[in-house]
Amino acid sequence: MPLVNAKEMMEKAREGHYAVGAFNINNLEWTKAILQTAQELKAPVMLGVSEGANKYMTGYKVVAEMVKAMIETLNITVPVALHLDHGTYEGAQKALEAGYSSVMFDGSHYDIEENIQKTKEIVALAKKKGATVEAEVGSIGGEEDGVTGRGEVADPKQCKMIADLGIDMLAAGIGNIHGQYPANWQGLDFDALEKIKATCGNMPLVLHGGTGIPEDMIKKAISLGVCKINVNTECQLYFAEATRKYIEAGKDKEKKGYDPRKLLAPGTEAIKEIVKIKMEMFGCVGKAE
């Protein structure tokens, strides 16, 4: 199946009261593990790619072609969207030109007028390409590839202004953060989420910082209109822990255990494990049957 945009995914998730997992990829192993797990569980999936990860993998075109080829070679039949995560104005344009089927333009650090203007331009370009657009209001807390947010709670009126621009998904800050949550985290602001949902109607909402949010909060967020949940840090933590155990056990010194295909295998399997846990939590398992 060729890449799809996220429009139908989001509509089905909203109507079915579940969320699609958007899992960030960082290399070939990450991509393969997530695609194989999605296929096994018959779950729609979005592959998120930050601008930093794009640079690391040598560019947007390389990433797009790798994902497309892998989908074909692995005979992946579930819907897959290739999505730019936290894209800049310039990055979103490059991703669309390279064949990404969905982009996030993160204009949350601009004032609302400039955010609106730039979002309009990205939406117009994406429509020509048949791609979907996610926009953001109220920056997400924490740090991701040099983009730092204080964890602002979005203004429902500003959310409505951005939602009316023809976007397909809205990321609204509700106290969520990137990375690991501190012990004194106050939790998601569901009052704010309810107001945003009431103001924006059927607009699919996006929850960034899905790592470490308790399951009951995830379920409640989905009930209030969240249709896409981003996960990145948790995959990295599982990968690192499995790789550490392999090396500390001396496996890399046994026979050809230093071969990168063997060295990276435990971490790759660990990614599959956490992706499965998250997909089950989000309720998207079996939704691509």
PASEBA-1860 file (N, C-alpha, C; in nm, 3 decimals):
! residues 289
1> MPLVNAKE> 0.084/-0.120/0.000/0.000/0.000/0.000/0.088/0.125/0.000 ~ 0.059/0.223/-0.088/0.137/0.347/-0.087/0.108/0.430/0.039 ~ 0.192/0.530/0.062/0.168/0.619/0.175/0.031/0.684/0.162 ~ -0.035/0.706/0.274/-0.162/0.777/0.275/-0.146/0.902/0.362 ~ -0.234/0.999/0.342/-0.232/1.111/0.435/-0.315/1.072/0.557 ~ -0.324/1.162/0.653/-0.385/1.124/0.781/-0.534/1.156/0.792 ~ -0.593/1.208/0.685/-0.732/1.254/0.695/-0.830/1.142/0.733 ~ -0.827/1.033/0.657/-0.920/0.923/0.685/-0.887/0.858/0.819
9> MMEKAREG> -0.759/0.847/0.850/-0.717/0.793/0.981/-0.781/0.870/1.095 ~ -0.773/1.003/1.085/-0.824/1.088/1.192/-0.977/1.080/1.202 ~ -1.042/1.075/1.088/-1.189/1.067/1.088/-1.237/0.937/1.152 ~ -1.171/0.826/1.114/-1.210/0.697/1.172/-1.179/0.690/1.321 ~ -1.068/0.749/1.361/-1.031/0.749/1.503/-1.131/0.830/1.585 ~ -1.172/0.944/1.530/-1.269/1.029/1.600/-1.402/0.955/1.615 ~ -1.447/0.894/1.506/-1.575/0.823/1.510/-1.569/0.696/1.595 ~ -1.452/0.632/1.598/-1.437/0.506/1.671/-1.389/0.523/1.813
17> HYAVGAFN> -1.361/0.648/1.853/-1.316/0.679/1.990/-1.187/0.606/2.027 ~ -1.090/0.615/1.938/-0.956/0.565/1.967/-0.856/0.666/1.912 ~ -0.728/0.642/1.932/-0.626/0.732/1.879/-0.525/0.653/1.796 ~ -0.474/0.716/1.693/-0.368/0.658/1.610/-0.234/0.693/1.674 ~ -0.146/0.596/1.684/-0.013/0.622/1.738/0.077/0.683/1.631 ~ 0.146/0.791/1.669/0.245/0.853/1.581/0.381/0.829/1.647 ~ 0.457/0.737/1.592/0.584/0.697/1.652/0.701/0.754/1.572 ~ 0.789/0.824/1.640/0.903/0.883/1.571/1.003/0.777/1.528
25> INNLEWTK> 1.058/0.795/1.408/1.162/0.705/1.359/1.296/0.779/1.359 ~ 1.403/0.702/1.380/1.537/0.760/1.387/1.636/0.692/1.294 ~ 1.601/0.574/1.246/1.689/0.502/1.153/1.610/0.386/1.090 ~ 1.680/0.301/1.016/1.614/0.189/0.948/1.549/0.093/1.048 ~ 1.621/0.060/1.156/1.568/-0.034/1.255/1.438/0.017/1.316 ~ 1.436/0.144/1.350/1.316/0.205/1.409/1.198/0.190/1.313 ~ 1.222/0.225/1.188/1.116/0.223/1.087/1.062/0.081/1.068 ~ 1.153/-0.013/1.052/1.114/-0.152/1.031/1.035/-0.207/1.148
33> AILQTAQE> 1.081/-0.180/1.270/1.015/-0.230/1.391/0.872/-0.177/1.402 ~ 0.853/-0.049/1.376/0.720/0.012/1.389/0.626/-0.039/1.280 ~ 0.676/-0.046/1.157/0.592/-0.095/1.047/0.550/-0.240/1.069 ~ 0.644/-0.324/1.111/0.611/-0.465/1.133/0.511/-0.483/1.246 ~ 0.523/-0.403/1.350/0.429/-0.413/1.462/0.291/-0.366/1.420 ~ 0.284/-0.258/1.345/0.155/-0.209/1.296/0.087/-0.314/1.208 ~ 0.166/-0.379/1.122/0.110/-0.482/1.035/0.060/-0.601/1.117 ~ 0.140/-0.644/1.214/0.103/-0.757/1.299/-0.027/-0.730/1.375
41> LKAPVMLG> -0.042/-0.607/1.422/-0.159/-0.572/1.504/-0.274/-0.516/1.421 ~ -0.255/-0.506/1.290/-0.357/-0.451/1.200/-0.402/-0.312/1.249 ~ -0.300/-0.228/1.273/-0.327/-0.093/1.325/-0.277/0.012/1.227 ~ -0.356/0.117/1.202/-0.305/0.229/1.123/-0.192/0.294/1.202 ~ -0.098/0.356/1.131/0.016/0.413/1.203/0.070/0.537/1.130 ~ 0.125/0.627/1.209/0.194/0.742/1.153/0.339/0.735/1.196 ~ 0.428/0.752/1.098/0.572/0.758/1.127/0.611/0.904/1.136 ~ 0.646/0.947/1.256/0.686/1.086/1.276/0.836/1.100/1.257
49> VSEGANKY> 0.876/1.209/1.194/1.018/1.236/1.173/1.046/1.381/1.209 ~ 1.130/1.403/1.308/1.167/1.540/1.344/1.265/1.593/1.240 ~ 1.286/1.724/1.239/1.382/1.780/1.145/1.523/1.733/1.177 ~ 1.553/1.713/1.307/1.683/1.662/1.345/1.706/1.521/1.295 ~ 1.602/1.437/1.303/1.613/1.300/1.254/1.626/1.298/1.102 ~ 1.556/1.388/1.035/1.570/1.400/0.890/1.714/1.431/0.853 ~ 1.774/1.524/0.925/1.913/1.562/0.899/2.005/1.444/0.924 ~ 1.982/1.373/1.034/2.063/1.258/1.070/2.057/1.150/0.962
57> MTGYKVVA> 1.939/1.130/0.906/1.921/1.027/0.802/1.950/1.081/0.663 ~ 2.016/1.193/0.655/2.070/1.259/0.535/1.967/1.328/0.446 ~ 1.847/1.350/0.496/1.755/1.434/0.420/1.616/1.378/0.400 ~ 1.524/1.467/0.367/1.383/1.433/0.353/1.360/1.329/0.244 ~ 1.428/1.345/0.132/1.406/1.252/0.020/1.453/1.111/0.056 ~ 1.566/1.101/0.125/1.617/0.970/0.165/1.517/0.900/0.257 ~ 1.463/0.976/0.354/1.366/0.919/0.448/1.240/0.874/0.375 ~ 1.188/0.961/0.289/1.065/0.929/0.217/1.081/0.806/0.130
65> EMVKAMIE> 1.193/0.798/0.057/1.215/0.684/-0.031/1.237/0.556/0.048 ~ 1.309/0.566/0.162/1.330/0.448/0.246/1.197/0.393/0.297 ~ 1.112/0.481/0.345/0.983/0.437/0.400/0.896/0.375/0.291 ~ 0.889/0.440/0.177/0.809/0.386/0.067/0.859/0.248/0.023 ~ 0.990/0.235/0.010/1.047/0.107/-0.033/1.024/-0.001/0.072 ~ 1.033/0.035/0.198/1.015/-0.063/0.305/0.870/-0.111/0.310 ~ 0.777/-0.019/0.291/0.635/-0.057/0.288/0.610/-0.159/0.177 ~ 0.669/-0.135/0.061/0.650/-0.226/-0.053/0.718/-0.360/-0.028
73> TLNITVPV> 0.843/-0.358/0.017/0.921/-0.480/0.035/0.866/-0.569/0.147 ~ 0.820/-0.505/0.256/0.766/-0.581/0.369/0.619/-0.616/0.351 ~ 0.562/-0.571/0.238/0.420/-0.596/0.208/0.331/-0.545/0.321 ~ 0.353/-0.421/0.356/0.272/-0.356/0.460/0.139/-0.313/0.398 ~ 0.030/-0.365/0.452/-0.101/-0.335/0.395/-0.185/-0.241/0.482 ~ -0.139/-0.212/0.603/-0.214/-0.118/0.689/-0.183/0.025/0.645 ~ -0.273/0.120/0.671/-0.246/0.259/0.633/-0.126/0.315/0.707 ~ -0.035/0.377/0.632/0.085/0.439/0.689/0.097/0.582/0.638
81> ALHLDHGT> 0.109/0.676/0.730/0.134/0.815/0.693/0.275/0.852/0.736 ~ 0.348/0.919/0.649/0.481/0.970/0.683/0.465/1.118/0.717 ~ 0.496/1.151/0.842/0.457/1.281/0.899/0.578/1.357/0.954 ~ 0.596/1.480/0.909/0.699/1.566/0.966/0.653/1.615/1.102 ~ 0.736/1.594/1.204/0.701/1.631/1.341/0.767/1.763/1.378 ~ 0.689/1.855/1.429/0.740/1.987/1.470/0.821/2.055/1.361 ~ 0.762/2.061/1.243/0.831/2.120/1.131/0.833/2.272/1.135 ~ 0.943/2.328/1.088/0.950/2.472/1.068/0.877/2.506/0.937
89> YEGAQKAL> 0.863/2.633/0.911/0.800/2.678/0.787/0.875/2.624/0.666 ~ 1.009/2.633/0.671/1.092/2.585/0.560/1.092/2.432/0.555 ~ 1.099/2.370/0.672/1.104/2.225/0.677/0.978/2.160/0.625 ~ 0.863/2.219/0.656/0.736/2.163/0.608/0.730/2.166/0.456 ~ 0.782/2.272/0.397/0.783/2.282/0.251/0.874/2.175/0.190 ~ 0.991/2.156/0.251/1.085/2.056/0.200/1.027/1.915/0.211 ~ 0.960/1.887/0.323/0.901/1.754/0.343/0.793/1.727/0.239 ~ 0.710/1.824/0.212/0.604/1.808/0.113/0.662/1.785/-0.026
97> EAGYSSVM> 0.769/1.856/-0.058/0.833/1.839/-0.188/0.896/1.700/-0.201 ~ 0.941/1.646/-0.089/1.008/1.515/-0.090/0.910/1.398/-0.091 ~ 0.781/1.426/-0.071/0.682/1.318/-0.077/0.624/1.276/0.055 ~ 0.646/1.354/0.161/0.580/1.324/0.288/0.429/1.338/0.268 ~ 0.353/1.251/0.332/0.208/1.254/0.312/0.136/1.339/0.416 ~ 0.212/1.388/0.515/0.154/1.470/0.620/0.265/1.553/0.684 ~ 0.232/1.674/0.725/0.333/1.758/0.791/0.271/1.830/0.910 ~ 0.354/1.852/1.009/0.316/1.943/1.117/0.394/2.072/1.096
105> FDGSHYDI> 0.321/2.182/1.090/0.388/2.312/1.094/0.369/2.365/1.236 ~ 0.480/2.378/1.308/0.475/2.427/1.445/0.504/2.577/1.447 ~ 0.396/2.654/1.444/0.410/2.800/1.450/0.377/2.855/1.587 ~ 0.380/2.768/1.688/0.336/2.808/1.822/0.427/2.914/1.886 ~ 0.553/2.925/1.836/0.643/3.023/1.894/0.628/3.161/1.830 ~ 0.549/3.169/1.723/0.519/3.299/1.663/0.399/3.361/1.735 ~ 0.379/3.492/1.713/0.254/3.549/1.763/0.141/3.495/1.677 ~ 0.019/3.503/1.724/-0.093/3.434/1.660/-0.114/3.479/1.515
113> EENIQKTK> -0.090/3.607/1.486/-0.111/3.656/1.349/-0.013/3.589/1.251 ~ 0.114/3.579/1.293/0.213/3.518/1.206/0.191/3.367/1.196 ~ 0.150/3.306/1.306/0.118/3.163/1.304/0.007/3.136/1.203 ~ -0.096/3.220/1.204/-0.209/3.206/1.111/-0.162/3.219/0.967 ~ -0.083/3.323/0.939/-0.039/3.348/0.802/0.045/3.235/0.747 ~ 0.141/3.189/0.826/0.230/3.082/0.780/0.154/2.949/0.769 ~ 0.063/2.924/0.862/-0.017/2.801/0.856/-0.100/2.799/0.729 ~ -0.159/2.912/0.693/-0.238/2.924/0.570/-0.156/2.882/0.449
121> EIVALAKK> -0.033/2.930/0.443/0.053/2.901/0.328/0.089/2.753/0.321 ~ 0.117/2.693/0.436/0.150/2.550/0.438/0.028/2.466/0.400 ~ -0.090/2.506/0.447/-0.213/2.434/0.413/-0.237/2.438/0.262 ~ -0.216/2.553/0.201/-0.237/2.567/0.056/-0.143/2.475/-0.021 ~ -0.017/2.471/0.021/0.081/2.387/-0.047/0.049/2.239/-0.026 ~ 0.011/2.203/0.095/-0.019/2.063/0.126/-0.139/2.013/0.046 ~ -0.239/2.096/0.030/-0.359/2.056/-0.046/-0.322/2.024/-0.191 ~ -0.229/2.100/-0.247/-0.184/2.073/-0.383/-0.116/1.936/-0.392
129> KGATVEAE> -0.053/1.896/-0.284/0.021/1.770/-0.280/-0.063/1.653/-0.230 ~ -0.187/1.681/-0.188/-0.271/1.575/-0.133/-0.228/1.532/0.007 ~ -0.160/1.620/0.079/-0.110/1.589/0.212/-0.195/1.656/0.319 ~ -0.181/1.609/0.442/-0.254/1.667/0.555/-0.161/1.753/0.639 ~ -0.223/1.843/0.716/-0.147/1.939/0.797/-0.192/1.938/0.942 ~ -0.094/1.934/1.031/-0.116/1.952/1.174/-0.056/2.087/1.213 ~ -0.128/2.161/1.294/-0.076/2.290/1.342/-0.078/2.289/1.494 ~ -0.010/2.386/1.555/0.000/2.387/1.700/-0.033/2.524/1.758
137> VGSIGGEE> -0.101/2.520/1.872/-0.129/2.640/1.949/-0.092/2.611/2.094 ~ -0.015/2.700/2.157/0.028/2.676/2.295/0.141/2.575/2.292 ~ 0.263/2.619/2.310/0.378/2.530/2.291/0.378/2.414/2.389 ~ 0.427/2.299/2.342/0.436/2.180/2.424/0.561/2.190/2.511 ~ 0.551/2.152/2.636/0.665/2.163/2.727/0.778/2.069/2.692 ~ 0.895/2.097/2.750/1.011/2.012/2.729/1.091/2.054/2.606 ~ 1.183/1.967/2.564/1.272/1.999/2.453/1.276/1.883/2.354 ~ 1.270/1.917/2.225/1.280/1.816/2.120/1.356/1.875/2.004
145> DGVTGRGE> 1.475/1.819/1.979/1.561/1.868/1.870/1.582/2.019/1.875 ~ 1.606/2.070/1.993/1.635/2.211/2.008/1.514/2.300/2.018 ~ 1.394/2.244/1.996/1.270/2.321/2.009/1.221/2.305/2.152 ~ 1.220/2.415/2.227/1.184/2.409/2.368/1.052/2.479/2.393 ~ 0.965/2.415/2.470/0.837/2.475/2.505/0.819/2.474/2.656 ~ 0.746/2.568/2.708/0.726/2.580/2.852/0.606/2.500/2.899 ~ 0.533/2.439/2.808/0.415/2.364/2.849/0.296/2.453/2.870 ~ 0.275/2.545/2.777/0.165/2.639/2.787/0.030/2.570/2.765
153> VADPKQCK> -0.073/2.626/2.824/-0.209/2.579/2.798/-0.268/2.668/2.689 ~ -0.313/2.606/2.583/-0.359/2.681/2.466/-0.488/2.758/2.494 ~ -0.500/2.872/2.429/-0.620/2.955/2.436/-0.723/2.898/2.338 ~ -0.840/2.857/2.384/-0.942/2.800/2.295/-0.977/2.890/2.177 ~ -0.979/3.020/2.196/-1.012/3.113/2.087/-0.905/3.107/1.978 ~ -0.778/3.101/2.020/-0.671/3.091/1.922/-0.674/2.955/1.853 ~ -0.710/2.852/1.927/-0.725/2.719/1.867/-0.829/2.722/1.756 ~ -0.939/2.788/1.780/-1.046/2.800/1.681/-0.997/2.874/1.558
161> MIADLGID> -0.920/2.980/1.579/-0.868/3.059/1.467/-0.778/2.974/1.377 ~ -0.694/2.890/1.438/-0.606/2.804/1.361/-0.684/2.688/1.298 ~ -0.778/2.632/1.373/-0.858/2.519/1.324/-0.938/2.557/1.199 ~ -0.976/2.683/1.189/-1.059/2.728/1.077/-0.979/2.754/0.949 ~ -0.849/2.727/0.951/-0.764/2.756/0.835/-0.756/2.641/0.736 ~ -0.828/2.532/0.765/-0.826/2.418/0.674/-0.727/2.311/0.714 ~ -0.676/2.318/0.837/-0.586/2.213/0.884/-0.664/2.085/0.910 ~ -0.593/1.976/0.929/-0.657/1.846/0.950/-0.645/1.795/1.092
169> MLAAGIGN> -0.547/1.848/1.167/-0.524/1.807/1.306/-0.472/1.927/1.383 ~ -0.509/1.935/1.511/-0.463/2.046/1.593/-0.394/1.996/1.719 ~ -0.268/2.037/1.737/-0.195/2.008/1.861/-0.213/2.128/1.953 ~ -0.279/2.106/2.064/-0.304/2.214/2.159/-0.239/2.179/2.293 ~ -0.158/2.269/2.343/-0.092/2.245/2.470/-0.192/2.237/2.585 ~ -0.185/2.127/2.662/-0.274/2.112/2.778/-0.193/2.064/2.900 ~ -0.069/2.115/2.908/0.017/2.075/3.020/0.104/1.956/2.991 ~ 0.100/1.904/2.867/0.183/1.790/2.828/0.323/1.839/2.791
177> IHGQYPAN> 0.423/1.751/2.806/0.560/1.788/2.775/0.630/1.677/2.697 ~ 0.736/1.717/2.626/0.821/1.618/2.560/0.918/1.559/2.662 ~ 0.961/1.436/2.636/1.058/1.374/2.725/0.991/1.309/2.844 ~ 1.070/1.281/2.947/1.018/1.216/3.066/0.952/1.319/3.157 ~ 0.839/1.280/3.216/0.766/1.372/3.303/0.831/1.377/3.442 ~ 0.847/1.498/3.499/0.906/1.509/3.632/0.808/1.459/3.739 ~ 0.862/1.430/3.857/0.780/1.376/3.966/0.671/1.473/4.009 ~ 0.694/1.603/3.990/0.595/1.703/4.034/0.502/1.749/3.922
185> WQGLDFDA> 0.496/1.670/3.812/0.406/1.707/3.702/0.262/1.708/3.751 ~ 0.189/1.809/3.710/0.052/1.829/3.758/-0.053/1.750/3.681 ~ -0.014/1.686/3.572/-0.111/1.611/3.492/-0.169/1.694/3.380 ~ -0.248/1.631/3.295/-0.311/1.702/3.184/-0.424/1.792/3.235 ~ -0.440/1.904/3.167/-0.545/1.999/3.203/-0.671/1.964/3.122 ~ -0.756/1.881/3.180/-0.874/1.835/3.106/-0.980/1.944/3.092 ~ -0.984/2.039/3.183/-1.076/2.152/3.168/-1.043/2.229/3.041 ~ -0.912/2.251/3.021/-0.869/2.321/2.899/-0.902/2.239/2.775
193> LEKIKATC> -0.881/2.107/2.782/-0.909/2.020/2.668/-1.058/2.022/2.634 ~ -1.143/2.020/2.735/-1.288/2.025/2.713/-1.328/2.156/2.644 ~ -1.268/2.266/2.687/-1.299/2.397/2.625/-1.251/2.402/2.481 ~ -1.132/2.346/2.456/-1.080/2.343/2.319/-1.170/2.257/2.230 ~ -1.211/2.142/2.281/-1.299/2.054/2.206/-1.433/2.122/2.176 ~ -1.489/2.189/2.277/-1.617/2.259/2.259/-1.606/2.370/2.156 ~ -1.492/2.436/2.153/-1.472/2.548/2.061/-1.442/2.502/1.919 ~ -1.366/2.394/1.906/-1.320/2.350/1.774/-1.404/2.239/1.712
201> GNMPLVLH> -1.505/2.192/1.784/-1.597/2.093/1.727/-1.532/1.962/1.693 ~ -1.543/1.919/1.567/-1.494/1.787/1.525/-1.347/1.783/1.486 ~ -1.276/1.892/1.507/-1.133/1.893/1.471/-1.057/1.786/1.549 ~ -0.991/1.692/1.481/-0.910/1.591/1.551/-0.797/1.659/1.630 ~ -0.786/1.625/1.757/-0.684/1.685/1.842/-0.566/1.590/1.860 ~ -0.449/1.649/1.881/-0.324/1.573/1.891/-0.263/1.593/2.029 ~ -0.219/1.482/2.088/-0.153/1.487/2.218/-0.005/1.455/2.198 ~ 0.080/1.555/2.214/0.224/1.534/2.208/0.273/1.489/2.345
209> GGTGIPED> 0.393/1.435/2.348/0.449/1.393/2.477/0.378/1.274/2.536 ~ 0.349/1.173/2.453/0.272/1.057/2.499/0.348/0.964/2.591 ~ 0.479/0.984/2.602/0.561/0.900/2.690/0.529/0.927/2.836 ~ 0.490/0.822/2.907/0.475/0.835/3.051/0.343/0.890/3.102 ~ 0.252/0.926/3.013/0.121/0.972/3.058/0.042/0.849/3.104 ~ -0.013/0.851/3.226/-0.086/0.734/3.276/-0.202/0.695/3.184 ~ -0.233/0.565/3.183/-0.334/0.513/3.092/-0.470/0.578/3.113 ~ -0.507/0.604/3.238/-0.639/0.664/3.261/-0.647/0.804/3.200
217> MIKKAISL> -0.537/0.878/3.202/-0.535/1.011/3.139/-0.542/0.999/2.986 ~ -0.471/0.899/2.933/-0.475/0.874/2.788/-0.619/0.846/2.745 ~ -0.685/0.758/2.815/-0.823/0.720/2.781/-0.916/0.841/2.789 ~ -0.899/0.923/2.893/-0.986/1.040/2.908/-0.960/1.141/2.796 ~ -0.832/1.159/2.761/-0.799/1.251/2.653/-0.863/1.206/2.522 ~ -0.860/1.075/2.495/-0.923/1.022/2.374/-1.073/1.048/2.377 ~ -1.134/1.033/2.492/-1.279/1.057/2.504/-1.315/1.202/2.480 ~ -1.216/1.291/2.492/-1.239/1.434/2.474/-1.189/1.484/2.338
225> GVCKINVN> -1.166/1.392/2.245/-1.136/1.435/2.109/-0.994/1.415/2.060 ~ -0.906/1.358/2.143/-0.769/1.332/2.097/-0.770/1.210/2.004 ~ -0.719/1.228/1.881/-0.722/1.122/1.779/-0.583/1.076/1.738 ~ -0.482/1.146/1.784/-0.342/1.113/1.749/-0.256/1.138/1.872 ~ -0.172/1.040/1.905/-0.084/1.054/2.020/0.059/1.025/1.978 ~ 0.148/1.117/2.008/0.288/1.105/1.968/0.371/1.034/2.075 ~ 0.456/0.943/2.029/0.547/0.872/2.119/0.687/0.872/2.057 ~ 0.785/0.914/2.134/0.923/0.913/2.087/1.018/0.868/2.197
233> TECQLYFA> 1.018/0.941/2.309/1.113/0.913/2.418/1.104/0.769/2.467 ~ 0.983/0.716/2.479/0.966/0.582/2.535/1.031/0.475/2.446 ~ 1.022/0.494/2.315/1.090/0.400/2.224/1.241/0.410/2.242 ~ 1.290/0.532/2.260/1.434/0.550/2.280/1.480/0.484/2.409 ~ 1.402/0.499/2.515/1.438/0.440/2.644/1.439/0.287/2.639 ~ 1.339/0.229/2.572/1.333/0.083/2.559/1.451/0.033/2.475 ~ 1.480/0.104/2.367/1.592/0.067/2.280/1.724/0.073/2.358 ~ 1.745/0.180/2.432/1.870/0.198/2.506/1.887/0.092/2.614
241> EATRKYIE> 1.779/0.062/2.686/1.786/-0.036/2.794/1.820/-0.175/2.741 ~ 1.756/-0.216/2.632/1.782/-0.348/2.574/1.924/-0.356/2.519 ~ 1.971/-0.248/2.459/2.107/-0.245/2.405/2.210/-0.251/2.518 ~ 2.182/-0.177/2.625/2.272/-0.179/2.742/2.284/-0.320/2.800 ~ 2.173/-0.388/2.813/2.175/-0.524/2.870/2.257/-0.618/2.781 ~ 2.244/-0.604/2.652/2.316/-0.688/2.557/2.467/-0.669/2.574 ~ 2.509/-0.545/2.584/2.652/-0.516/2.596/2.705/-0.552/2.735 ~ 2.629/-0.519/2.839/2.674/-0.551/2.975/2.683/-0.702/2.998
249> AGKDKEKK> 2.604/-0.777/2.924/2.610/-0.923/2.934/2.726/-0.981/2.852 ~ 2.797/-0.893/2.781/2.911/-0.937/2.701/2.873/-1.004/2.571 ~ 2.749/-0.990/2.530/2.703/-1.056/2.407/2.778/-1.006/2.283 ~ 2.822/-0.881/2.288/2.892/-0.823/2.173/3.030/-0.885/2.154 ~ 3.079/-0.958/2.256/3.211/-1.020/2.249/3.204/-1.170/2.219 ~ 3.081/-1.219/2.204/3.063/-1.360/2.172/3.048/-1.378/2.021 ~ 3.134/-1.464/1.964/3.133/-1.488/1.820/3.134/-1.354/1.745 ~ 3.030/-1.329/1.665/3.024/-1.201/1.593/2.913/-1.112/1.649
257> GYDPRKLL> 2.902/-1.111/1.780/2.800/-1.029/1.845/2.819/-0.881/1.826 ~ 2.936/-0.840/1.778/2.963/-0.699/1.749/2.903/-0.655/1.616 ~ 2.862/-0.752/1.534/2.796/-0.720/1.406/2.677/-0.629/1.435 ~ 2.669/-0.512/1.372/2.560/-0.419/1.404/2.421/-0.478/1.389 ~ 2.408/-0.577/1.299/2.277/-0.641/1.284/2.239/-0.717/1.409 ~ 2.340/-0.773/1.477/2.314/-0.843/1.603/2.310/-0.746/1.720 ~ 2.397/-0.648/1.716/2.407/-0.549/1.823/2.278/-0.468/1.839 ~ 2.214/-0.437/1.726/2.093/-0.355/1.729/1.965/-0.436/1.743
265> APGTEAIK> 1.975/-0.569/1.729/1.855/-0.653/1.730/1.776/-0.647/1.862 ~ 1.839/-0.654/1.979/1.760/-0.648/2.102/1.685/-0.517/2.118 ~ 1.749/-0.406/2.081/1.682/-0.277/2.089/1.565/-0.267/1.993 ~ 1.582/-0.326/1.876/1.475/-0.326/1.776/1.355/-0.403/1.826 ~ 1.380/-0.518/1.887/1.271/-0.598/1.944/1.202/-0.522/2.059 ~ 1.282/-0.446/2.135/1.225/-0.369/2.246/1.132/-0.259/2.195 ~ 1.167/-0.201/2.081/1.079/-0.099/2.021/0.945/-0.163/1.985 ~ 0.949/-0.282/1.927/0.824/-0.352/1.894/0.739/-0.372/2.020
273> EIVKIKME> 0.804/-0.404/2.129/0.734/-0.429/2.254/0.659/-0.305/2.303 ~ 0.726/-0.190/2.305/0.661/-0.069/2.356/0.557/-0.016/2.257 ~ 0.582/-0.032/2.127/0.483/0.011/2.027/0.354/-0.069/2.044 ~ 0.369/-0.198/2.068/0.250/-0.283/2.091/0.175/-0.238/2.215 ~ 0.246/-0.211/2.323/0.183/-0.164/2.447/0.104/-0.036/2.421 ~ 0.165/0.057/2.349/0.101/0.187/2.323/-0.019/0.172/2.230 ~ -0.006/0.090/2.127/-0.118/0.073/2.034/-0.239/0.012/2.105 ~ -0.212/-0.083/2.193/-0.323/-0.141/2.270/-0.385/-0.037/2.362
281> MFGCVGKA> -0.303/0.047/2.423/-0.351/0.152/2.511/-0.435/0.255/2.434 ~ -0.392/0.287/2.313/-0.461/0.388/2.233/-0.590/0.334/2.168 ~ -0.606/0.201/2.167/-0.728/0.142/2.113/-0.731/0.126/1.963 ~ -0.612/0.136/1.897/-0.611/0.132/1.749/-0.582/-0.007/1.693 ~ -0.559/-0.105/1.779/-0.532/-0.242/1.733/-0.656/-0.298/1.660 ~ -0.632/-0.355/1.543/-0.741/-0.415/1.465/-0.823/-0.316/1.384 ~ -0.790/-0.190/1.393/-0.872/-0.088/1.324/-0.839/-0.077/1.175 ~ -0.738/-0.149/1.131/-0.704/-0.145/0.987/-0.747/-0.272/0.916
289> E> -0.823/-0.357/0.984/-0.869/-0.482/0.923/-0.980/-0.456/0.822
END
